[in-house]
Amino acid sequence: MKYTLALLAVAAAAAFSASWSIGPDGLSGWPGLPCSDILEKGLLRAGMEIQFVSTDDGTILRTPLKALWGAENNIEAGIEIPVIPVDNAYNGSAVGDITLSGGWLYERARGGTALKFTGRLTVPSGEENRDRGSELAFGAVTSSTFLDFRLSMSAEYALNGGRNPFDDTVVDVMYFNAGGSSFITPDFLLYAAMNGTTSSKLVFGCGAEYLFTDEISLDGGIRTGIDNFENVELYVGANWTGQGF
């Protein structure tokens, strides 16, 4: 029943829409949901989230700082720096693993279907057990439009080297994501997604985005593990987009 409700929520939120937020790893998309959009050349988007995470071991307050730059036509570059002022679960460092990322729009077909290739490097600047550690990853994101519905799916292959890739065992892992988004009004959007890895459980999330001005968007939502609804996360965020960069 839980899986059915999650799938229905994803489908209901899957209408044609453009991203005004910053997605996972600092690339185009929404919190927890990447998409095949590419930020236009010369644009700069900066964003910040406030994430309240409840775990069995305690609460964590995260404030990821993100930036996305339209470097060239069909090419974007991003960065994400997780700042963690409160960590009652692990008593870890105040900075998480920093991620540098890039996206290249390979093809955009008539009707709105597009394919984007992505790559990222995650630096092990965070805390063992709390953060995923060093990773080199390559993947792809595709988004398709069906009538008024837009679906996005992504897959990524990563090599994980833990806290020290020169001493720790390097293991491979796959990340996957599926979801959608929908403009309910011209300035109000809903999105939902499920994501997971080959080494962890499924996570479901949903949220909303509001275009406050032409340059500023606001978003908020919830994410939780599907099994027993563990590690519940509530978040709010804001993004600013400027020209001439």
KOLKOLSE-78692 format. One record per atom (N, C-alpha, C): residue in one letter; x, z, y. Coordinates in steps of 0.1 Angstrom, whole numbers, padded with zeros to 4 digits, always signed. Atoms other than C-alpha are relative to their C-alpha. Layout:
<rs>
AXZY
...
</rs>
This chain:
<rs>
M+0008+0000-0012
M+0000+0000+0000
M+0009+0000+0013
K-0009+0000-0011
K+0028+0008+0024
K+0007-0013+0003
Y-0006+0013-0002
Y+0045-0025+0018
Y-0010-0010+0005
T+0011+0010-0005
T+0012-0044+0023
T-0003+0002+0015
L+0003-0002-0014
L+0005-0027+0056
L+0012-0004+0009
A-0012+0005-0008
A+0041-0034+0068
A+0000-0015+0002
L+0000+0015+0000
L+0038-0071+0059
L-0011-0005+0009
L+0011+0004-0009
L+0004-0074+0077
L+0004+0002+0014
A-0004-0003-0014
A+0018-0058+0108
A+0011-0010+0005
V-0010+0011-0004
V+0048-0083+0108
V-0008-0013+0003
A+0007+0012-0002
A+0024-0112+0104
A-0008+0000+0012
A+0008-0001-0012
A+0001-0100+0131
A+0007-0002+0013
A-0008+0000-0012
A+0029-0098+0156
A+0008-0013+0001
A-0009+0011+0001
A+0044-0132+0148
A-0005-0013+0007
A+0004+0011-0008
A+0033-0155+0176
A+0012-0005+0008
F-0011+0006-0007
F+0054-0179+0196
F+0004+0008+0012
S-0005-0008-0011
S+0075-0160+0221
S+0015-0001+0002
A-0014+0000-0003
A+0108-0159+0238
A+0005+0014+0002
S-0006-0014-0001
S+0132-0129+0239
S+0004+0003+0014
W-0005-0005-0013
W+0137-0110+0271
W+0008+0013-0002
S-0008-0012+0003
S+0155-0081+0254
S+0013-0004-0007
I-0012+0002+0007
I+0187-0077+0235
I-0002+0005-0014
G+0003-0004+0013
G+0185-0076+0197
G+0012+0007-0007
P-0011-0006+0007
P+0208-0062+0170
P+0014-0006+0003
D-0014+0004-0002
D+0245-0063+0176
D+0003-0007+0013
G-0002+0006-0013
G+0241-0075+0212
G-0004-0014+0002
L+0004+0013-0001
L+0226-0109+0205
L-0015-0001+0004
S+0014+0001-0004
S+0192-0124+0215
S-0009+0005-0011
G+0010-0005+0009
G+0162-0108+0200
G-0006+0012+0006
W+0006-0012-0004
W+0144-0075+0202
W+0006+0011-0009
P-0006-0011+0008
P+0154-0040+0189
P-0005-0001-0015
G+0003+0001+0014
G+0156-0044+0151
G-0004-0014-0005
L+0005+0013+0004
L+0146-0081+0152
L+0008-0011+0007
P-0007+0012-0006
P+0171-0110+0158
P-0009-0012+0000
C+0007+0012+0000
C+0159-0144+0167
C+0010-0011+0004
S-0009+0011-0002
S+0173-0179+0172
S+0002-0004+0014
D-0002+0003-0014
D+0172-0179+0210
D+0015+0001+0004
I-0014-0001-0006
I+0204-0185+0230
I-0002+0002+0015
L+0001-0002-0014
L+0208-0171+0264
L+0006-0012+0008
E-0004+0012-0008
E+0211-0199+0290
E+0013+0002+0006
K-0014-0001-0006
K+0246-0207+0303
K-0001+0006+0014
G-0001-0006-0013
G+0255-0185+0332
G-0008+0012+0003
L+0008-0012-0001
L+0230-0158+0326
L+0007+0012-0006
L-0005-0012+0005
L+0240-0122+0320
L-0012+0010-0002
R+0010-0009+0002
R+0217-0097+0304
R+0006+0014-0005
A-0005-0014+0003
A+0225-0059+0303
A-0012+0009-0004
G+0011-0008+0005
G+0204-0034+0284
G+0005+0014-0004
M-0003-0014+0005
M+0202+0003+0274
M-0012+0005-0007
E+0011-0006+0007
E+0181+0021+0249
E+0003+0015-0001
I+0000-0014+0004
I+0173+0058+0243
I-0007+0001-0013
Q+0005-0001+0014
Q+0169+0064+0206
Q+0000+0015-0005
F+0001-0013+0006
F+0157+0097+0191
F-0003-0002-0015
V+0000+0002+0014
V+0164+0098+0154
V-0002+0014-0007
S+0002-0012+0008
S+0150+0125+0131
S+0004-0002-0014
T-0004+0001+0014
T+0168+0130+0098
T-0002+0013-0007
D+0001-0013+0008
D+0168+0156+0070
D+0010+0010+0004
D-0011-0009-0004
D+0200+0170+0084
D+0000+0004+0014
G+0000-0004-0014
G+0191+0172+0120
G-0004-0012+0009
T+0004+0010-0009
T+0183+0151+0151
T+0013-0007+0006
I-0011+0007-0006
I+0205+0124+0167
I-0006-0007+0012
L+0004+0007-0012
L+0201+0111+0203
L+0011-0011+0003
R-0009+0012-0002
R+0217+0076+0207
R-0004-0007+0013
T+0003+0008-0012
T+0220+0056+0239
T+0009-0013+0000
P-0008+0012+0001
P+0233+0021+0230
P+0000-0007+0013
L-0002+0008-0012
L+0247+0001+0259
L+0003-0014-0005
K-0001+0014+0005
K+0244-0037+0254
K+0002-0009+0011
A-0001+0011-0010
A+0254-0068+0272
A+0000-0013-0007
L+0001+0014+0006
L+0247-0105+0264
L+0003-0010+0011
W-0005+0010-0010
W+0263-0135+0282
W-0002-0014-0006
G+0001+0014+0003
G+0253-0171+0281
G+0013-0007+0003
A-0013+0005-0002
A+0289-0184+0277
A+0001-0015+0003
E+0000+0014-0001
E+0283-0221+0273
E-0014-0005-0005
N+0012+0005+0005
N+0255-0244+0264
N-0001+0002-0015
N+0002-0003+0014
N+0242-0232+0230
N+0009+0011-0006
I-0009-0010+0005
I+0267-0204+0228
I-0002+0013+0008
E+0002-0013-0006
E+0262-0167+0236
E+0010+0010-0006
A-0010-0011+0005
A+0285-0136+0233
A-0006+0013+0004
G+0006-0013-0003
G+0274-0100+0231
G+0009+0012-0004
I-0007-0013+0003
I+0287-0064+0229
I-0010+0011+0000
E+0008-0012+0001
E+0271-0032+0218
E+0009+0013-0001
I-0008-0013+0000
I+0286+0003+0226
I-0010+0011-0002
P+0009-0011+0002
P+0266+0031+0210
P+0006+0013+0005
V-0004-0014-0005
V+0269+0064+0230
V-0009+0010-0006
I+0008-0010+0007
I+0257+0095+0211
I+0003+0013+0006
P-0002-0013-0007
P+0254+0125+0234
P-0004+0012-0009
V+0004-0011+0009
V+0236+0146+0207
V+0000-0004-0014
D-0001+0003+0014
D+0244+0146+0170
D+0000+0014-0008
N+0001-0013+0008
N+0230+0177+0152
N+0001-0003-0015
A-0001+0003+0014
A+0231+0159+0119
A+0014-0001-0006
Y-0014+0001+0005
Y+0268+0151+0116
Y+0010+0007+0008
N-0010-0006-0010
N+0284+0168+0146
N+0012-0009+0002
G-0010+0010-0001
G+0303+0136+0151
G+0004-0003+0014
S-0006+0005-0013
S+0320+0117+0179
S-0011-0004+0009
A+0010+0004-0010
A+0302+0108+0211
A-0001-0015+0001
V+0001+0014-0001
V+0308+0071+0206
V-0001-0005-0015
G+0001+0006+0013
G+0297+0050+0176
G+0009-0012-0002
D-0008+0012+0002
D+0311+0018+0162
D-0004-0011+0010
I+0002+0010-0010
I+0316-0008+0189
I-0001-0014-0007
T+0002+0013+0006
T+0304-0043+0180
T+0001-0012+0010
L-0001+0013-0008
L+0315-0077+0194
L-0006-0011-0008
S+0008+0010+0007
S+0293-0106+0185
S-0001-0014+0007
G+0002+0013-0006
G+0287-0143+0191
G-0011-0008-0008
G+0011+0008+0006
G+0259-0168+0184
G+0002-0015+0004
W-0001+0015-0003
W+0259-0207+0182
W-0012-0006-0005
L+0012+0007+0003
L+0227-0227+0183
L+0004-0013-0007
Y-0004+0012+0007
Y+0233-0253+0156
Y-0010-0011+0001
E+0010+0010-0001
E+0200-0271+0158
E-0013+0005+0004
R+0014-0003-0004
R+0166-0270+0175
R-0008-0012-0003
A+0008+0011+0004
A+0140-0292+0159
A-0013+0000+0009
R+0012+0001-0007
R+0108-0305+0175
R-0010+0010-0006
G+0010-0010+0005
G+0080-0279+0173
G+0005+0014+0001
G-0005-0013-0002
G+0102-0249+0180
G+0008+0006-0011
T-0008-0005+0011
T+0121-0244+0147
T+0015-0001+0005
A-0014+0000-0004
A+0158-0235+0154
A+0008+0008-0010
L-0010-0007+0009
L+0189-0224+0135
L+0012+0004+0008
K-0012-0005-0007
K+0216-0202+0149
K+0009+0007-0009
F-0010-0006+0008
F+0248-0192+0133
F+0006+0012+0008
T-0005-0012-0006
T+0262-0157+0141
T+0013+0005-0006
G-0012-0007+0005
G+0294-0138+0137
G+0002+0013+0008
R-0003-0013-0007
R+0305-0102+0146
R+0011+0007-0006
L-0011-0009+0004
L+0333-0078+0144
L-0004+0014+0005
T+0003-0014-0003
T+0325-0041+0142
T+0013+0009-0001
V-0012-0008+0000
V+0353-0017+0152
V-0003+0014-0004
P+0004-0013+0005
P+0354+0017+0134
P+0004+0011+0010
S-0002-0010-0010
S+0353+0038+0166
S-0009+0012-0001
G+0010-0010+0002
G+0325+0060+0153
G+0004+0011-0010
E-0002-0011+0009
E+0320+0087+0127
E-0002-0004-0014
E+0002+0003+0015
E+0324+0085+0089
E-0013+0006-0004
N+0013-0003+0006
N+0291+0087+0070
N-0011-0003+0010
R+0011+0003-0009
R+0271+0083+0102
R-0001-0015+0004
D-0001+0014-0004
D+0283+0048+0112
D+0005-0008-0011
R-0003+0009+0012
R+0289+0018+0090
R+0015-0003-0001
G-0014+0003+0001
G+0326+0014+0098
G+0004-0014+0003
S-0005+0013-0003
S+0347-0017+0102
S-0007-0011-0008
E+0006+0012+0007
E+0330-0050+0094
E+0003-0013+0007
L-0001+0014-0005
L+0336-0087+0097
L-0012-0007-0007
A+0013+0006+0005
A+0303-0106+0093
A-0003-0013+0005
F+0005+0013-0004
F+0289-0141+0094
F-0014-0002-0006
G+0013+0002+0004
G+0253-0151+0092
G-0008-0011+0007
A+0008+0010-0006
A+0224-0172+0103
A-0014+0006+0003
V+0013-0004-0004
V+0191-0167+0121
V-0009-0013+0002
T+0009+0011-0002
T+0161-0191+0120
T-0013+0005+0005
S+0013-0003-0005
S+0129-0190+0139
S-0009-0012+0000
S+0010+0012+0002
S+0098-0212+0133
S-0013+0004+0007
T+0012-0002-0006
T+0066-0217+0151
T-0011-0006-0008
F+0011+0005+0007
F+0033-0220+0132
F-0013+0002+0008
L+0011-0001-0009
L+0004-0227+0155
L+0004+0010+0011
D-0004-0010-0010
D+0005-0196+0177
D+0010+0011-0005
F-0008-0010+0006
F+0028-0177+0154
F+0015-0004-0001
R-0015+0002+0001
R+0066-0174+0155
R+0006+0010-0009
L-0007-0009+0010
L+0085-0160+0125
L+0015-0001+0002
S-0015+0000+0000
S+0122-0151+0125
S+0005+0007-0012
M-0007-0005+0012
M+0144-0145+0095
M+0015-0001+0002
S-0015+0000-0001
S+0181-0137+0093
S+0006+0005-0013
A-0008-0005+0011
A+0207-0131+0066
A+0015+0000+0005
E-0014-0002-0005
E+0243-0119+0071
E+0009+0005-0012
Y-0010-0005+0011
Y+0273-0115+0047
Y+0011+0007+0008
A-0010-0008-0007
A+0297-0088+0057
A+0010+0006-0010
L-0010-0007+0007
L+0330-0074+0045
L+0002+0014+0007
N-0001-0013-0006
N+0331-0036+0051
N+0013+0007-0005
G-0012-0007+0003
G+0364-0018+0053
G+0000+0015+0003
G+0001-0014-0003
G+0352+0017+0061
G+0006+0004+0013
R-0006-0005-0012
R+0370+0038+0086
R+0014-0006+0002
N-0013+0007-0001
N+0404+0021+0079
N+0000-0011-0010
P+0001+0011+0009
P+0402-0014+0065
P+0013-0003-0007
F-0013+0002+0007
F+0439-0013+0056
F+0003+0009-0011
D-0002-0009+0010
D+0437+0017+0034
D-0013+0001-0009
D+0012-0001+0008
D+0400+0019+0023
D-0003-0012-0008
T+0005+0011+0008
T+0384-0003-0003
T-0009-0009+0008
V+0008+0009-0007
V+0369-0034+0012
V-0012-0005-0010
V+0012+0003+0008
V+0333-0040-0001
V-0008-0011+0007
D+0008+0009-0007
D+0309-0068+0006
D-0015+0005-0001
V+0014-0004-0002
V+0273-0063+0017
V-0008-0011+0007
M+0009+0010-0006
M+0243-0085+0026
M-0010+0007+0009
Y+0011-0006-0009
Y+0220-0077+0056
Y-0011-0011+0001
F+0011+0009-0001
F+0186-0093+0058
F-0011+0005+0009
N+0010-0005-0010
N+0157-0092+0083
N-0011-0011+0000
A+0012+0009-0002
A+0122-0108+0086
A-0010+0007+0009
G+0010-0006-0010
G+0097-0103+0114
G-0006-0011+0009
G+0006+0010-0009
G+0078-0119+0142
G-0004+0007+0013
S+0004-0005-0013
S+0066-0115+0178
S-0011-0008+0006
S+0012+0007-0006
S+0036-0124+0199
S-0003+0005+0014
F+0005-0003-0013
F+0026-0125+0235
F-0014+0003+0000
I+0015-0004-0001
I-0007-0106+0239
I-0005-0005+0013
T+0003+0005-0013
T-0007-0114+0276
T+0013-0007+0005
P-0012+0007-0005
P+0018-0135+0297
P+0012+0010+0002
D-0012-0009-0003
D+0039-0103+0304
D+0000+0011-0010
F+0000-0011+0010
F+0032-0082+0273
F+0001-0005-0014
L-0003+0005+0013
L+0046-0088+0238
L+0001+0011-0010
L-0001-0009+0012
L+0044-0072+0204
L+0010-0006-0010
Y-0009+0005+0010
Y+0070-0075+0177
Y+0001+0010-0012
A-0001-0009+0011
A+0075-0061+0142
A+0010-0007-0010
A-0010+0005+0009
A+0102-0065+0115
A+0003+0010-0012
M-0006-0008+0011
M+0115-0053+0081
M+0014-0005-0002
N-0014+0003+0002
N+0152-0051+0075
N+0006+0009-0011
G-0006-0008+0010
G+0175-0038+0048
G+0014-0007-0004
T-0013+0004+0005
T+0208-0043+0030
T+0000+0000-0015
T-0001+0000+0015
T+0219-0048-0006
T+0005+0014-0005
S-0004-0014+0004
S+0231-0011-0005
S-0008+0011+0006
S+0008-0011-0005
S+0203+0007+0012
S-0015-0004-0001
K+0014+0002+0001
K+0165+0010+0015
K-0006-0008+0012
L+0007+0008-0010
L+0140-0011+0035
L-0004+0009+0012
V+0004-0007-0012
V+0133-0001+0071
V-0010-0009+0007
F+0011+0007-0007
F+0101-0011+0090
F+0000+0005+0014
G+0000-0004-0014
G+0099-0012+0128
G-0010-0009+0007
C+0009+0008-0008
C+0074-0023+0154
C+0002+0005+0014
G-0001-0004-0014
G+0074-0023+0192
G-0007-0009+0009
A+0006+0008-0011
A+0063-0037+0225
A+0010-0002+0011
E-0009+0003-0011
E+0080-0054+0254
E-0009-0004+0012
Y+0007+0003-0012
Y+0067-0056+0290
Y+0009-0006+0010
L-0008+0007-0011
L+0080-0080+0316
L-0004+0006+0013
F+0003-0007-0012
F+0081-0057+0346
F+0002-0009+0012
T-0002+0010-0010
T+0096-0083+0369
T+0007-0012-0007
D-0007+0011+0006
D+0113-0117+0364
D+0014+0003-0005
E-0013-0004+0004
E+0146-0099+0359
E+0000+0012-0009
I+0000-0013+0007
I+0136-0066+0342
I-0011+0000-0010
S+0010-0002+0011
S+0119-0060+0308
S+0002+0014-0005
L+0001-0013+0006
L+0109-0027+0293
L-0005-0001-0014
D+0005+0000+0013
D+0105-0020+0256
D+0000+0014-0006
G+0001-0013+0007
G+0097+0008+0232
G-0006-0002-0014
G+0005+0002+0013
G+0088+0013+0196
G+0004+0011-0010
I-0003-0010+0010
I+0093+0031+0163
I+0006-0007-0012
R-0005+0005+0013
R+0114+0025+0131
R+0001+0011-0010
T+0000-0010+0011
T+0113+0043+0098
T+0003-0006-0013
G-0002+0005+0014
G+0124+0040+0062
G-0013+0000-0007
I+0013+0001+0006
I+0095+0028+0041
I-0002+0010-0011
D+0001-0010+0010
D+0102+0051+0012
D-0001+0014+0006
N+0003-0014-0005
N+0086+0085+0022
N+0002+0001+0016
F-0001+0001-0015
F+0089+0074+0059
F+0011+0010+0005
E-0012-0009-0003
E+0124+0090+0062
E+0007-0006+0012
N-0008+0004-0011
N+0147+0089+0092
N-0008-0008+0011
V+0009+0006-0010
V+0120+0082+0118
V+0008-0001+0014
E-0007+0003-0013
E+0134+0067+0151
E-0010-0004+0010
L+0007+0004-0011
L+0116+0065+0184
L+0009-0005+0011
Y-0009+0005-0010
Y+0131+0044+0212
Y-0008-0006+0012
V+0004+0007-0012
V+0126+0031+0247
V+0012-0006+0006
G-0012+0007-0006
G+0148+0007+0266
G-0004-0009+0012
A+0002+0009-0011
A+0152-0015+0296
A+0012-0010+0000
N-0010+0011-0001
N+0170-0048+0302
N-0001-0007+0013
W-0001+0008-0013
W+0181-0067+0333
W+0007-0013-0003
T-0006+0013+0002
T+0189-0104+0334
T+0003-0006+0014
G-0004+0006-0013
G+0209-0120+0363
G+0006-0013-0002
Q-0006+0013+0000
Q+0222-0154+0372
Q+0013-0001+0006
G-0013+0002-0007
G+0255-0168+0383
G+0012+0005-0006
F-0012-0006+0007
F+0278-0155+0356
F+0006-0010-0009
</rs>
